[in-house]
Amino acid sequence: MSNSNLPESQSTDETTVENNESFGELLSQFEQSRSHKAEADDKQREGTVISTSSDFVFVDIGLKIEGVLPVALFGETEMPKPGAQLQVSVKGRNEEGYYELSLFKIAQPKDWSSLERVFAEKTAISGTVTGVVKGGVTVDVGVRAFMPASRSGVRDAAEMEKLIGQEIVCRIIKLDVADEDVVVDRRVVMEEQQQSLREERYAEVREGDLVQGTVRSLTDYGAFVDLGGVDGLLHVSDIAWNRITNPADVLSEGQHIEVKVLKIDSDKRRISLGLKQLQKHPWDDVGEKFKIGDRVRGTVARLADFGAFVELEAGIEGLIHVSEMSWGKKVRKPSDILKQGDTVDAVILGVNAGERRISLGLKQALGDPWADASQRFPVGSQIEAPVTSFTKFGAFIQLIEGVEGMVHVSEISVDKHIHHPQDVLRKGEQVKVLVLAVDAEKRQIRLSMKQLIPTSLDEYLAEHKLGDVVSGRTMEAPRADSTEPIRVELGEGILGYSTLKNLASAPEASQDVGKVDLASLSSMLKARWKTGATPSASKTAPLQAGQIRSFRITHLDPAAKRIELELV
């Protein structure tokens, strides 16, 4: 049934009822809205971040409409991410219908008494920037207030201009009711808000967490990373497994990185971070890469008193001990041979992956000079080389780098007995030596100086040849039951040897021969050695000790200094 069929009075009444019902519903909604606003203004709410834009952070506060937080409230701190929980206060609604929020419980003073109360309680209040004046801006906080530029929280005049018309949160720092002088501070409120965010973020971080951050600043010892309101220190030693001297070589300010929380010091409010811990440790497969005996190349990373550390790969260093740097030169400190940054070849002497140690040898990469010592310095060879050091029993001579021989004190001089090598030699002096023996396995070479000094025997050997007939005095009579040669004195200090075979034709010495006057025989020998005088005994006379007889040289060995004879 349509209303057109109803009486006019009845239709009017029903229309009035409908209008009354609509008005009542609207009034109810308005009262509920005021109730919500009053409830919102009375206490803080816990909100959940829904999303962000370039101007606002949208927060779910449990009401039908979301609330918004101006991005400027967060200053230089990291913007909260969706899902983050925030404590907020509702200030009212903006033109779009969203609830305007603050991170503090905000009061809007209505009169001077309200201003006095919030000033005494140091409560944050809201206000609207109305204009720029000399030295700052004016703010409507219920009355006209002044905010100095230094307390505005912005850096320059251009940003200050952008504050005009914006609602800000501030605190009264000066109030003179009589002069109606009010000064407010926005910066202190922003700092407190940032501190509140830092405290909240600090409470959220746990050791072992992987977190995102932004490099805020770089120092010689590391980088400070903003983790969203709280800073952590990424020490230079935890940036990479390889050694880094300057963090700026790897990182840059403003760079976004993922790091691991290594340690939290609650007392000092410090967070230690690590970047290299997100990568595989280079020592995990060292045993497969490096074997004993391998020849490797690396860079000297640093020097210590006991050796040099060489970086073989990123994060892997080996140690060259000072004792493994040179075969011959005694290295007292590594800087005598190496310097930081040098590229060197070395041989791996040992690998201990568990203790993260690799032992290296520098001298082994150069080759062992003793390997061919026997071929380079054969017995009988003569060498001129410097004296390097002394002992009580001799002097060491450096034949080549890494190879030394020793001259025993008894092999230094022919003419005199020497007690101390330093009596006749000095360090660094060049001397001529004769190689007597070589033992490459024991790394020993025996040398002689005196055997290179010409003697009467040397002169005799030089003056005679095979087949020469010479005079000599027998030192002993031959024995029929012995094959040992007898000694024959050919001159002062010069001996020759004649075997029994060469003496077979000589009659056996008579047992009743009188004693020989050795003094007279010696005088006679001196006179006849060089004159070739006729021997004192006939060829048929029995050979006895002390006789001067003629002998033919059958063998001359200058190296062994040996002369063999036969009786003629």
Residue, then its C-alpha position, 0 to 999 in steps of 0.5 A: m500500500s502506497n502512502s498516496n492512499l493514506p489520509e494526508s494527516q496520517s502520511t504527515d505523521e508517519t513522515t515525521v516519525e521517520n525523520n525523528e528516527s533518522f535524527g535519533e540515529l544520527l544523534s546516537q552515532f554522534e554521541q558514540s563518535r564523541s565517546h570514542k574521541a573522549e576515550a581516545d583522548d583519555k589514554q594511550r592505545e597500542g596500535t599495529v602498523i599496517s602500511t607506510s607512505s611518503d607522508f604517513v604511517f598507517v596504524d590500526i588502533g582498534l577503531k573503525i578508522e585507522g590512525v596516521l602518524p606523520v613520517a616527520l615524527f620518526g626523524e632520522t630513525e628507521m621507519p617502523k615496518p608493517g606489523a610493528q607495535l606502537q604506543v600512540s595517542v589520538k589527537g583527533r581526525n584529519e580532513e580525510g577522516y583518519y585519526e591523527l595520532s601521536l607517540f605521546k599522550i597529548a593534551q590540548p590546553k584550553d586556558w592559562s590554567s591548563l598551560e600552567r599545569v602542563f608546564a609544571e608537569k612537563t607534559a607534551i602538548s599539541g600545537t599548530v605552526t602558524g608562521v615564521v618569525k625572526g629566530g623561529v616560528t609561532v605556534d598556536v597551543g591555545v595561545r600564541a607561543f614562540m618556538p626558537a629555530s634551534r628547538s624546531g627539530v629542522r635543519d634550515a629555513a626551507e624545512m622550517e617553512k614547510l612546518i607552517g600549518q602542520e600540527i606538531v607535538c612540543r613542550i612548554i619550556k617557558l611560561d609567563v602568564a603576566d606577560e603572556d609569554v610562552v616558549v615551546d620546544r619541539r626538538v626535546v619531544m622528538e629526541e624523547q620519541q627517538q629515545s623511546l624507539r631506541e629503547e623499544r628496538y634495543a629490547e627486541v634485539r637478541e644475540g644470534d639474530l640476523v637483522q637489516g641495517t644501514v651504515r650510519s658512519l665509518t671509523d678506522y676501527g669499524a662501522f656504526v650500523d643503524l638497526g632501526g633506532v639503535d646503533g650496533l658496531l660492526h668491528v673491522s675484524d668482523i667485516a670480512w674473513n680476510r684482513i681489512t685495514n680500512p672499513a671504507d674499502v668495503l662499506s659506504e655510508g648509507q649502504h643497506i646490509e644484513v648483519k648478525v648480532l654477535k653480542i649484547d652488552s646490557d650494562k654498556r648498551r652496546i651491540s656487536l655485529g658481524l658481517k663475515q659470520l654470514q659467509k662460509h668460514p674459509w678454514d672449513d676446507v683448508g685440509e683439502k686445499f693445502k697439503i704439506g710440500d705444496r708450493v704456494r704464493g701469498t702476500v705478507a700481511r704483517l710482521a711479528d718478532f718471531g716471523a711473518f704472517v702470509e695471506l694465502e687466501a681471504g681469511i687464511e694465513g700461514l706463518i713463516h718462522v724466522s728459522e725458516m727464512s734463510w739457509g745460511k743467514k741468521v735472521r734475527k728479525p723478519s724485517d731483515i728479509l721481508k716487509q709488509g705487502d711483499t709477494v713471496d713463494a713458500v713451501i707448506l711445512g705443516v697444516n693444522a686445520g683444527e688450530r687454524r695454523i699453517s707453517l710455511g718455509l721461505k728458504q725451502a722455496l729457494g731450494d736446498p743448497w746442500a742438495d748438490a754440495s758434494q758435486r759443487f765442492p769435491v774433495g781436493s777443490q780450492i775455494e776462496a770465501p769469507v770467515t763468518s763465525f768462530t768457535k773454540f775449535g775452529a772457524f766457519i767459512q761461507l762457501i755459498e749462501g746457505v753452505e758453510g764449512m769449518v776449518h779446524v784450529s789444527e788446519i789453520s797454520v803450518d808454522k805455529h800452534i794456534h789456541h784460538p782461531q781469532d788470533v790469526l783470523r777475523k770475521g769477514e776476511q777472505v781466505k783460501v781453503l782446501v776441501l778435505a771432506v763433504d758430508a751433505e747428509k750431516r751438512q758438514i764440510r771439513l776445510s784446511m788452510k795450512q794444506l794450501i801453504p807450500t812445504s818442503l815436500d811440495e817443493y820436492l814433488a815439484e822438482h822430481k818426476l817418475g824414474d828419478v834416482v834419488s838418495g835416501r836414508t832408511m828409517e828402519a830395516p825391512r822385516a822378512d815377515s812383514t809386507e809393510p813398506i819401510r820409510v825412507e827419509l829423502g830430506e828434512g820432513i820428506l818421506g818416501y816409501s819402499t815395499l819389501k818387494n822392492l827390497a827382496s834382492a837386498p841381503e838380510a841385515s846382519q844381527d851383529v852389525g854395530k850401532v850406526d852413528l845417526a848424527s854423522l849420517s844425518s850430516m852426510l845426508k844433508a850434504r848429499w841430498k842435493t849433490g847426488a853424492t855416492p851412497s855410503a853403502s854398497k849395493t850388496a851391503p845388507l839393508q839396515a836402518g840408517q843406511i844412505r842408499s839410492f832409490r828410484i821414484t816409482h810413483l808420485d801423488p801430489a794430491a796425497k803427498r806420497i812418494e813410492l820408491e824402489l832400491v837401485 
